[in-house]
Amino acid sequence: MKEKFSKEEMYKILKEYEEVIVKIRELYAKSLDSLNPEPILVPENIKITKRWCDCSYGLQFGNNQELYWDYEGETWSIRAIATDEEIQTQLIPCEREDLKAGDLAFRADEKEPYFNQRPFYCLITNEEPVWIESNFPKRDCNKYNYWYKVVKL
């Protein structure tokens, strides 16, 4: 037996279906965004350089100085910047275990940190990460909740 609906009832049912379809589209769009998130760009106040001799990355600070990984000596070092190229980089979320000696990283305790804070950028070493505070190197623990690897765009 067929039910008959008035125009008002049909309009109400169609409106409810339309709202459901809009919500489904919004959820679908959010799921696509989570699969292809916008890149997290390293802010302009954080200068990342690419060394011409071994293509490693350095963290610029102070008066043209750079914290970098010396692959020959397998240790970190600081030097005056000569002719290195400043590059645009992004941050990729990762686990601490995914980072190896020589990687530049950003570490934080908050899920949504301020990426323009230089002290939270560090150079990964075979021991504890090295970072710069007031133009001096410091060693730090690995106990942060969130890690991001610095990679070239």
C-alpha positions in Angstrom: 0.0 0.0 0.0 1.5 3.4 -1.0 1.6 6.2 1.4 0.7 9.6 0.2 2.6 12.6 1.4 1.6 16.2 1.2 3.8 18.7 -0.5 5.0 20.1 2.8 5.9 16.6 4.1 7.8 15.8 0.8 9.6 19.2 1.1 10.6 18.4 4.7 11.9 14.9 3.8 13.9 16.3 0.8 15.4 19.0 3.0 16.5 16.4 5.6 18.1 14.3 2.9 19.9 17.4 1.5 21.3 18.2 5.0 22.6 14.6 5.3 24.2 14.8 1.9 25.9 18.1 2.8 27.3 16.6 6.0 28.6 13.5 4.1 30.3 15.9 1.7 31.9 17.8 4.5 33.2 14.6 6.2 34.5 13.4 2.9 36.4 16.7 2.3 37.9 16.5 5.8 39.0 12.9 5.2 40.7 14.0 2.0 42.4 16.9 3.8 43.8 14.5 6.4 45.3 12.3 3.6 46.9 15.3 1.9 47.5 17.9 4.5 48.8 21.3 3.7 52.6 21.4 4.1 53.8 23.0 7.3 56.3 25.6 6.0 59.3 26.5 8.1 58.7 30.3 8.9 60.9 32.9 7.3 62.5 33.9 10.6 64.1 30.4 10.7 66.9 30.2 8.2 67.8 26.7 6.9 70.8 26.4 4.6 72.1 23.7 2.3 75.8 23.1 2.4 77.4 23.0 -1.0 80.0 20.4 -0.1 77.9 17.6 1.1 74.3 18.8 0.6 73.5 18.6 4.3 71.3 21.1 6.0 72.3 23.7 8.6 70.4 25.9 11.0 71.5 29.6 10.7 71.6 31.7 13.8 73.3 34.8 15.2 75.7 36.8 13.1 76.0 34.4 10.1 76.7 31.3 12.0 75.4 27.8 11.3 74.8 24.7 13.3 75.4 21.7 11.1 76.3 18.0 11.0 79.9 17.2 10.0 79.6 13.9 8.1 83.4 13.4 8.0 83.8 13.7 11.8 80.3 12.3 12.5 79.6 15.1 15.0 77.9 18.5 15.1 79.8 21.7 14.6 79.3 25.5 14.3 80.9 27.5 11.6 80.6 30.9 9.9 78.4 30.7 6.8 80.3 31.1 3.6 78.4 30.5 0.4 75.7 28.2 1.5 72.3 28.4 -0.2 69.3 29.4 1.9 66.4 27.0 1.0 62.7 26.8 1.6 61.8 23.9 3.8 58.8 22.2 5.4 58.1 20.1 8.5 56.9 16.5 8.2 55.4 15.0 11.4 57.4 11.9 12.5 58.5 9.9 15.5 61.8 10.5 17.3 62.9 7.1 16.2 62.5 8.1 12.5 65.2 10.8 12.8 68.9 10.0 12.3 72.1 11.8 13.0 72.4 14.8 10.8 68.7 15.5 10.4 67.3 18.9 11.4 64.1 18.6 13.4 61.5 20.6 15.3 60.3 19.2 18.6 57.4 20.3 20.8 55.2 19.2 23.7 52.0 20.7 22.3 50.1 19.2 19.4 49.8 22.6 17.7 53.1 24.5 18.5 54.4 27.8 17.3 56.8 26.8 14.5 58.6 30.2 14.6 60.4 29.5 17.8 64.1 28.8 17.0 65.0 27.0 20.3 62.7 24.2 19.3 64.7 23.5 16.1 67.5 21.1 16.7 70.2 19.0 15.0 69.8 15.3 15.7 73.0 13.6 16.8 73.9 10.1 17.9 73.2 11.2 21.5 71.0 14.1 22.5 69.8 16.7 20.1 71.7 20.0 19.9 69.9 23.3 19.7 70.8 27.0 19.9 69.8 29.4 22.7 71.1 33.0 22.8 73.7 32.0 20.2 75.1 29.2 22.3 74.7 25.4 21.6 72.8 23.4 24.2 72.2 19.6 24.4 68.7 18.5 25.1 66.8 15.3 25.9 64.8 13.3 23.5 61.6 13.4 25.6 59.3 15.5 23.6 55.8 14.5 22.5 55.9 15.7 18.9 58.7 15.6 16.3 58.9 17.1 12.8 61.6 16.5 10.3 62.9 19.5 8.3 62.9 18.6 4.6 63.4 20.7 1.4 60.2 21.7 -0.4 
